[in-house]
Structure formats: structure tokens, C-alpha cells
């Protein structure tokens, strides 16, 4: 059951430079995204290549709209551009020959040219250097009468369902094997935000460093290593506490993901492969959370007690 996948991310302008470095592969390393294989980055390609920086591409379109319509206002909290991810079920794209994969993204681009206006799209780059090919398509949400309004162009949850319906119909006309999945507005599924994944990756990376130090403890360096480990844990432990607090709103969602994962294990391989990359990221988050919890359990009790006592003392001092 292959699915066409499309997701919007509203951006206020600030992240433009950071997104440009990621989308256009202008960074040397991508520690926050271990999926990127720089040896395959030469396979990436543009369907719409920006002429200038993302910031200038965005500003030039807004300024042109303001010349056309003086009512085109830009507030501090205005959404200035939309970062759209377009992909499909991983096993589906993996089975297509390269020319059909490219055609898939070309057809998706045609859809957005009709929906938001060709002139408002300033970048469309296909990434072939990650586990699943996908396209980042960025556009400025300008209305037909030259106003900046993501609310009108993208709309609310109900309008997003209509977007997904139109996108599926457009893609399925050339790729008829694609099916329409259930929209989040119907399932009420709450997506875990990307920044939480990045925090999980960072915490597990720090955990690996602490674990390596624990393994260095021997009869001749126990004292020195203990102090070093306590220092590292003293920095890491508060961040884990804060991370767990930020995850609380998603407790029910994580339990749901675990239940879904268990159910999927009993289903056929086809159903398992039908999961898109977002689901796999969520499963990785569960794994990393469990790994963090298992590591906390593996810390020697006396070290953990001292760590907790130090942490509580610091919290009390802050309250005073």
C-alpha cells in the first residue's frame, strides 16, 4: 500500500539561512541528521534552483507583492515561506527506476505550480543522499491579489485534508498504485515535533560519551574517573529531566506508537513497509528514550544517589 506523502512547515523567515544550508547541502557535517550520506550528495538535483539566497528570494517576492498591492502587510509574526516535504512510501520509491523517481517529483512540482503559483516557488531540491528520496519545495504564501497570507493559502486542519485529497488525486493520475492515507485531522494523531528528535539524538550522543568514561574505570583511576563522570552526569542529568518534562504532552502518543509497533509486528511485511519515514523516526525516538532510561538504570546506585542529591540541592538553591 504505497502512499504519496506531503507535509507543510510554516516558517517566519528566521530559519531561512539555516534551512538553506541544509537543503542546499552547504554544511560540512550534519550531526543532527545521521541519515545524510555525503558521498551520495552529488546525486541530489534541483527542479527549481534559487538564484539568490533564500532570504533574498523571499524578500524580493514580498516586495514585488507590496508594489502590486499596498495592503500586503508583513508583521513580526508573519509566515514568510512554507517549507514543503514531498516523498512517498520508502519501498515504493526504492522499487522505481531513477527516471520514474524524478518524474514523481516533477509531477508533484506541477501540482504546486498550479496551487500556489509558479512565480512564488523559489526552490525545489530533491535529496537522494538520505534513506528515502524526498523533495524540499519552498514557496512564499502569496494570494492571487498579492497579499502575504499563509492562513488563506494553507488554511486550517480541514483545508489541509482538502490539500491532501487534491495532492493524492493529482499524483495518482500518473501513479495509480498510490493510495490515500488517513489524514491527521481525521485520526487526531499528534505529531512529535522535529526538535524533540534532535534533543533525543543529542542526549544519546552525550550518553555514549559518559558510557565510554564509565568503561575506563579501573583500580588505578577509580577516583579521578568518578569525579569526571559525576561532572558529566551533573551536566547531562538536568537536561534529561527537562527532556522528559517536554515529552509529557506526547505520553499518550508514544504509548500509541508502541501499541502500533506491536500490532505491526504481527502484520505482513507489506504493511510494515507501508510506514513512511515519519513513522520510522517516531520509532527511533522510542528506542532512544528507552536507551536513555536503561542507561540511567545501569548507573551505579551510589553514583546515581549522589547525582540526585546534588541536583536536588541545586534546585533548592535556585528556589531560594
C-alpha positions in Angstrom: 0.0 0.0 0.0 2.2 2.9 -1.2 1.3 6.4 -0.2 2.0 9.8 -1.6 3.4 12.0 1.2 3.2 15.8 1.5 3.8 17.9 4.6 3.9 21.7 5.2 6.2 23.5 7.7 5.3 27.2 8.2 8.4 29.5 8.6 8.5 33.1 9.8 11.7 34.0 8.0 14.3 33.5 10.7 15.2 29.8 9.8 15.7 30.7 6.1 19.5 30.7 6.3 19.7 27.5 8.3 17.3 25.7 6.0 19.2 26.9 3.0 22.4 25.4 4.4 20.6 22.1 4.9 18.5 22.0 1.7 21.4 23.2 -0.5 24.0 21.0 1.3 26.2 23.9 2.3 27.4 22.3 5.6 30.4 20.2 6.1 28.8 17.9 8.6 25.2 17.1 9.6 25.4 15.7 13.2 21.7 16.3 13.7 20.8 14.1 10.7 22.9 10.9 10.6 20.8 9.7 7.6 22.7 12.0 5.2 25.4 10.2 3.2 27.7 13.0 1.8 29.2 10.5 -0.7 25.8 10.4 -2.4 25.1 14.2 -2.2 26.2 14.5 -5.9 23.0 12.6 -6.8 20.8 15.5 -5.5 19.3 17.7 -8.1 17.1 20.9 -8.4 13.8 21.1 -10.2 13.8 24.8 -9.2 17.2 26.3 -8.3 17.3 29.5 -6.3 19.2 32.3 -8.0 20.0 34.2 -4.8 19.9 33.4 -1.1 16.7 32.1 0.4 16.3 35.3 2.3 16.6 37.5 -0.8 14.3 35.1 -2.8 11.7 35.5 -0.1 12.1 39.3 0.3 12.1 40.0 -3.4 8.7 38.3 -3.8 7.2 40.1 -0.8 8.5 43.4 -2.0 7.1 42.8 -5.5 3.7 41.9 -4.0 3.8 45.1 -1.9 4.3 47.1 -5.1 1.3 45.4 -6.7 -0.8 45.7 -3.6 -0.1 48.3 -0.8 -2.3 46.2 1.5 0.3 43.5 1.6 1.5 43.9 5.1 4.3 42.0 6.9 4.0 41.6 10.7 6.7 40.4 13.0 4.9 37.1 13.4 4.0 36.7 9.7 4.7 33.4 8.0 7.0 34.3 5.2 7.5 31.0 3.5 6.4 27.4 3.5 8.9 24.5 3.5 7.1 21.6 1.9 8.4 18.0 2.1 7.2 15.7 -0.7 8.0 12.0 -0.8 6.3 8.5 -0.9 6.5 5.2 1.0 10.1 4.2 1.1 9.7 0.8 -0.5 7.7 2.3 -3.4 10.4 4.8 -4.4 13.1 2.2 -3.9 11.3 0.0 -6.5 11.1 2.7 -9.1 13.8 3.3 -11.7 15.6 6.7 -11.3 13.8 8.3 -14.2 10.4 7.4 -12.7 11.6 8.8 -9.3 12.5 12.0 -11.0 9.1 12.1 -12.8 7.3 11.6 -9.5 8.9 14.8 -8.1 8.3 16.6 -11.4 4.6 15.8 -11.2 4.5 17.0 -7.6 6.1 20.3 -8.7 3.4 20.7 -11.4 0.8 20.3 -8.6 2.3 23.2 -6.6 2.8 25.4 -9.6 -1.0 25.2 -10.1 -1.9 25.5 -6.4 0.4 28.3 -5.2 1.7 29.9 -8.4 5.0 29.1 -10.3 6.3 32.6 -9.5 6.1 32.0 -5.8 8.2 28.9 -5.7 11.9 29.7 -5.1 13.4 26.3 -4.5 12.7 22.7 -5.2 15.6 20.3 -4.5 15.4 16.5 -4.5 17.6 14.8 -1.9 18.9 11.4 -3.0 21.5 11.2 -0.2 19.2 10.1 2.5 17.4 6.8 3.2 14.3 7.8 1.3 14.3 10.2 -1.6 12.3 13.4 -1.0 11.9 16.9 -2.2 12.1 20.1 -0.3 9.9 22.7 -2.0 9.8 26.2 -0.7 7.4 28.9 -1.6 6.1 32.3 -0.4 2.4 32.1 0.6 1.1 35.0 -1.6 -2.6 35.1 -2.5 -3.8 35.8 -6.0 -4.4 39.5 -5.1 -0.8 39.8 -3.8 -1.2 39.5 -0.1 1.1 37.6 2.3 -1.3 35.1 4.0 -0.3 31.5 4.9 -3.7 31.3 6.6 -5.5 31.7 3.3 -3.1 29.7 1.2 -2.6 26.8 3.5 -5.6 27.1 5.8 -6.7 25.2 8.8 -6.8 21.4 9.6 -9.9 20.9 7.5 -8.4 22.7 4.5 -5.2 20.6 4.9 -7.3 17.5 4.4 -8.5 19.0 1.1 -4.9 19.7 0.2 -4.0 16.1 0.8 -7.0 14.9 -1.3 -6.0 17.1 -4.3 -2.4 16.1 -4.0 -3.3 12.4 -4.0 -5.7 12.7 -6.9 -3.0 14.6 -8.9 -0.3 12.1 -8.2 -2.5 9.0 -8.6 -3.5 10.2 -12.1 0.0 9.2 -13.3 1.0 6.8 -10.5 -2.3 4.9 -10.0 -0.9 2.4 -7.5 -0.8 5.2 -4.8 -3.4 5.1 -2.1 -4.8 7.9 0.1 -3.9 7.5 3.7 -5.9 8.8 6.6 -5.3 12.5 7.4 -4.1 13.6 10.8 -7.2 15.8 11.1 -9.3 12.6 11.0 -7.1 10.3 13.1 -6.4 13.1 15.6 -2.8 11.9 15.6 -0.4 14.3 17.3 3.0 14.5 15.6 6.1 14.7 17.7 8.0 17.9 16.7 11.4 17.6 15.0 13.2 19.5 17.7 12.4 16.7 20.1 14.1 14.2 17.8 17.2 16.4 17.7 17.2 16.6 21.5 17.0 12.8 21.8 19.9 12.4 19.4 22.0 14.9 21.4 21.2 13.2 24.7 22.0 9.8 23.4 25.3 11.1 22.0 26.2 12.6 25.4 25.2 9.3 27.0 27.6 7.4 24.7 30.4 9.7 25.9 29.5 9.1 29.6 29.3 5.3 29.0 32.8 5.4 27.4 34.1 7.1 30.5 32.4 4.5 32.8 34.2 1.7 30.9 37.5 3.4 31.6 37.2 2.9 35.4 39.9 0.7 36.7 41.6 0.0 40.1 44.2 2.8 39.5 42.0 5.6 38.3 38.7 5.0 40.0 38.8 8.2 42.0 39.7 10.5 39.1 37.2 8.8 36.7 34.4 9.0 39.3 34.9 12.8 39.6 34.9 13.2 35.8 31.8 11.0 35.4 29.9 12.9 38.2 30.8 16.2 36.4 29.5 14.8 33.1 26.4 13.4 34.7 25.8 16.6 36.6 25.5 18.4 33.2 23.6 15.7 31.5 21.0 14.7 34.2 19.2 18.1 34.3 18.8 18.0 30.6 17.3 14.5 30.7 14.8 15.8 33.3 13.9 18.7 31.2 13.6 16.5 28.1 11.2 14.1 30.0 9.1 17.1 31.0 8.8 18.3 27.4 7.8 14.8 26.4 4.9 14.6 28.8 2.3 16.1 26.4 3.2 13.3 24.0 3.0 10.4 26.5 -0.3 9.2 25.1 1.1 9.5 21.5 4.2 7.5 22.4 2.1 4.8 24.0 0.0 4.7 20.9 3.2 4.4 18.8 4.3 1.5 20.9 0.9 -0.2 20.5 1.0 0.3 16.8 4.5 -1.0 16.6 3.5 -4.2 18.4 0.5 -4.6 16.1 2.6 -4.0 13.0 4.9 -6.8 14.1 2.0 -9.2 13.7 1.1 -8.0 10.3 2.6 -8.8 6.9 5.9 -7.2 5.7 3.9 -5.2 3.2 2.1 -3.4 6.0 5.3 -2.8 7.8 7.0 -1.3 4.7 4.0 0.9 4.2 5.1 3.1 7.1 6.6 6.3 5.9 9.8 7.9 7.1 8.0 9.9 9.8 6.8 6.7 11.5 10.3 5.3 11.5 11.6 8.5 13.1 9.0 8.1 15.8 10.1 4.5 16.4 13.7 5.7 16.7 12.6 8.2 19.3 11.0 5.5 21.3 14.2 3.4 21.1 16.4 6.3 22.1 14.1 7.1 25.1 14.3 3.5 26.3 18.1 3.5 25.8 18.4 6.7 27.9 16.2 5.1 30.6 18.1 1.8 30.5 21.4 3.7 30.9 20.0 5.6 33.9 19.2 2.3 35.5 22.7 1.0 34.8 24.5 3.8 36.7 25.9 2.5 40.0 23.3 3.3 42.7 25.7 5.2 44.9 26.7 7.4 42.0 23.1 8.0 41.0 22.1 8.8 44.6 24.9 11.4 44.8 23.9 12.8 41.5 20.3 13.1 42.5 21.3 14.7 45.8 23.4 17.3 44.0 20.7 18.0 41.6 18.0 18.5 44.3 20.4 20.7 46.3 20.9 22.9 43.2 17.1 23.1 42.6 16.6 24.1 46.2 19.2 26.8 46.0 17.5 28.2 42.8 14.2 28.3 44.6 15.7 30.3 47.5 
